[in-house]
Amino acid sequence: MDTKLNRSDFMLFVIFYGVSVLMAVYEYIQNDNALIEYFLDIPTFIILDVGMILIFMYWLLPDYIINKKKYVHFTFWAVLFMIIAGFLENVIGFYSGGNDWSKFTFNIQKVINYISNTAESMGLPFGLLLAKKYYENQVVFSTIKEKQKENELKLLRSQISPHFLFNNLNTLDALIDSDTEKAKEYINRLSSLYRYLIQTKDAEVMELTEELNLAENYIFLIKTRFGNDYDFTITKNVSPEDKFVPTGAIQTILENIAKHNRAQYGKAIKAALIIDEDWLTVFNTKSTLKTNKDSLGTGLKNLEYRYKLLSDQKPEIIDTDYDFTVKIPIIKLSKES
């Protein structure tokens, strides 16, 4: 929390104490107070109140509460300064009232009164100031959080695209010499994918129907590249309409399957994409080939982090010796949004 005062904070002081002075003058007029009391009592209570608030905002709160969490120290200094402020206000009031100094007393009850009077005098403006600062800090925090979310989402999206392009350009290079017609279809599918990525570059989530179109194109690219090494199925237990997932999420999962699994002994890697009401599940069998552990899970970790930014739910990953399952929550947006 930023406790430093800004221009609007001082304007709050001007308005509050302007009203307070008018009320005090009216009360003094009604009580027929002496002129000296106007010029001593009123400025004194304003100076002491503002001074106490400045001490709290610039020293006690940042040093003992926000930064160091030393509540005992904070309480000690706060009480001490309230006693001093109450004592000074009492002395000025005693003097301006023309009282006999021989009757001036100082005891425990007086100390309690000093604390009580000072707390009462500065309580309302200090409370208003704290409420104002809290609101301002929440607005700043929300703005920073939204900007951070936007930047992190764009960063994570950018981590997907270059790797995807690199793999497919290598495949296309080999395909052009061996099968021209297949290469043309490959280019069309690849361009459709990138057209989708460009069109949705600023979208945090995308409707599941659009993501499934992307998935079908991506599966075509995988099967073209690896032949019968992979066997993909898509099962729609519910309609994908009005359901959303992070943009490019399915591509990330499918890319993970192709990256870390290879068919062995003529046995294809089986992968199933299943759509239910609240979850999208992608299951695949695993190969026993050793992979580079340093490269494992980067895309899925990014996907998990994106869910932290977009939802209070998170993906579930089940990894066994023989199969691998990723379940991602389906995001449902209200009509108004």
Beta strands, then each sheet from edge to edge (+ up, - down):
strand 1: 205-207
strand 2: 230-236
strand 3: 244-246
strand 4: 269-275
strand 5: 279-285
strand 6: 316-319
strand 7: 323-329
sheet 1: 1+ 3-
sheet 2: 2+ 4+ 5- 7+ 6-
end
